C-alpha cells in the first residue's frame, strides 16, 4: 500500500508541475489552483509514505520518477525535444530507483 501511495504522490506532483506552464506565472486561476492543490496533495501523501520508507529513499524515488515522467509528458504532449544525453540521464535515474528498491536494505519489502 505504501508504494501505491507513493505512486499517487508522484502522479499528483507530475500533474501539478505540468500545470505550472499553463498557470502563466500564476496569472491564470484554473491552472494555478491545480498547481497548488497538486503539490499540497503530493506532499501530504509523502508524509504518509515517510512513516515506513526512509526520507532519502522516498525523496529519491519521488523526485527521480517525477523528473522522468515530467520529461516524458513534455516530450509527448508539449513538443519538447529530448537529446540523447537527456534520455541516457533519465535511464540512469530509473536504474537508480530500481537498484534502491531491489537491493537496498533500507527499503522494507
Secondary structure, 3 states (H helix, E strand, C coil): CHHHHHHHHHHHHHHHHHHHHHCCCCCCHHHHHHHHHHHHHHHHHHHHHCCCCCHHHHHHHHHHHHHHHHHHHHHHHCCCCCCHHHHHHHHHHHHHHHHHHHHCCCCCC
